[in-house]
């Protein structure tokens, strides 16, 4: 395995402004860590047989934009992060191809429109499971990956490569503290209280809400990830108090006024 190549990829990610990068051998998908597990046809080697290593990159959604959700600001923030993920994953794959390792970038979303998820609620590859297996975080009650740096406020994409690269360890200690704030704030009650993998998000209900917001140019919803108390970004922005999202709490009136102002403009 090439330690040097791993360092080169980490350096490239740093230069591209990518704060999270992890590495997982394709064989990890063949050793279930819990049930239900990733079906064989959704595993890297089934999608790109040349895969030896999956490289996962993560870019955060900036908390102040997310806090205004649903809004045009978060809508544009989300789109920007998605674009950066796709562009940079392609750059990393091209970098590896030039070095003689067959590599491909996987799109950060594997579906054409949120309406499709109502009937077929799965993409052809799960970046959440890839991020978990690459040691970037682990699952929370809201079925997303929590990271110590950004909680669940981060999006991922993956690069499949034929290069054998030293892996990162899976994070075994749960980051989720079972506070249930995500469950309680969900406007459509789509989250179970027993968490992943025992409890799965009601994806159809979640997709229907997202579809309605998309028609108004204020998707996605984002409520369950903005209230999560996990993440160093909360300290950066001075958002340690979960009461900040109670818009009846007067001591945060200045913030609430700003959010209400933003929600009035740029969307239907």
C-alpha positions, 0 to 999 in steps of 0.5 A, spaced: 500 500 500 502 506 498 503 511 504 506 516 499 500 516 495 495 517 501 499 523 503 499 526 496 491 525 496 491 529 503 495 534 500 491 535 494 485 535 498 488 541 503 489 545 497 482 544 494 479 546 501 476 540 502 477 539 510 474 532 510 478 526 507 477 518 509 480 512 506 476 505 506 478 498 502 473 496 498 473 489 502 470 493 508 463 493 504 463 485 505 464 485 512 457 487 515 458 491 521 450 491 523 444 489 520 441 491 515 447 492 511 449 494 504 446 489 499 452 486 494 449 490 488 450 497 492 458 495 494 463 499 490 466 492 487 459 491 484 459 498 481 466 499 479 470 492 479 477 495 479 475 498 486 481 497 491 480 503 495 474 508 496 476 515 498 471 519 501 471 527 501 466 531 505 465 539 505 461 542 510 454 546 510 455 553 513 451 553 519 449 560 519 446 559 512 443 553 514 439 556 520 435 560 516 432 554 512 427 553 509 430 559 505 433 561 498 440 562 502 440 555 504 438 553 498 444 556 494 449 554 500 446 546 499 447 547 491 454 550 492 457 545 496 454 539 491 457 543 486 464 543 489 463 536 491 462 534 484 468 538 481 473 536 486 471 529 486 473 529 479 479 532 480 481 527 485 479 522 480 483 525 474 489 526 479 489 518 480 488 516 473 494 520 471 498 516 476 496 510 472 490 508 477 483 507 474 479 511 478 472 514 477 468 520 481 461 518 484 456 523 483 454 526 490 446 525 489 445 518 485 438 521 483 435 526 477 430 529 482 427 529 489 420 526 486 423 520 484 425 518 491 418 518 493 417 511 489 425 509 489 428 512 495 435 509 494 441 512 490 445 507 486 451 508 492 451 510 499 456 516 501 453 515 508 456 508 509 462 510 505 463 516 510 462 511 516 467 506 513 472 511 511 472 513 518 469 520 518 463 519 523 458 515 524 450 514 524 446 519 528 438 518 530 436 522 524 440 517 519 445 522 517 453 521 518 455 525 524 462 528 524 466 531 530 468 537 526 461 539 523 456 534 526 451 532 521 452 539 517 457 536 512 455 533 505 460 527 502 462 524 495 466 518 493 472 516 489 473 509 487 480 507 485 484 501 483 490 504 488 491 500 494 491 506 499 492 505 507 485 505 510 483 509 516 479 506 522 472 506 523 470 511 529 466 506 533 464 510 539 458 513 537 458 521 536 450 521 537 448 523 544 440 521 543 438 528 545 432 527 540 432 534 538 432 532 531 426 527 532 422 533 535 423 538 530 422 534 524 415 538 521 413 531 518 415 526 523 419 522 519 424 520 524 424 514 528 426 515 536 430 508 536 435 511 530 439 508 525 439 502 523 433 500 527 429 505 525 429 508 518 427 515 516 420 515 513 423 517 506 417 518 502 414 523 507 421 526 507 421 526 500 414 529 499 416 535 504 422 536 500 419 536 493 414 541 496 420 546 498 423 545 491 417 548 488 418 554 492 426 554 491 427 553 498 429 546 499 432 542 502 429 542 509 435 541 513 431 542 520 434 535 523 441 537 522 441 544 524 439 543 531 444 537 532 448 539 538 454 535 535 460 539 532 465 544 533 462 549 528 457 550 533 462 553 538 465 557 532 459 560 531 457 561 538 451 556 537 452 552 543 445 553 546 440 549 543 434 554 545 437 559 539 432 555 535 426 556 539 423 563 535 419 565 542 426 565 546 427 573 546 434 573 548 435 571 540 431 576 537 436 579 533 438 572 530 430 570 529 429 577 526 435 576 521 432 569 519 425 571 518 427 577 513 431 572 509 425 567 508 421 573 506 425 574 499 428 570 493 423 564 493 415 563 492 
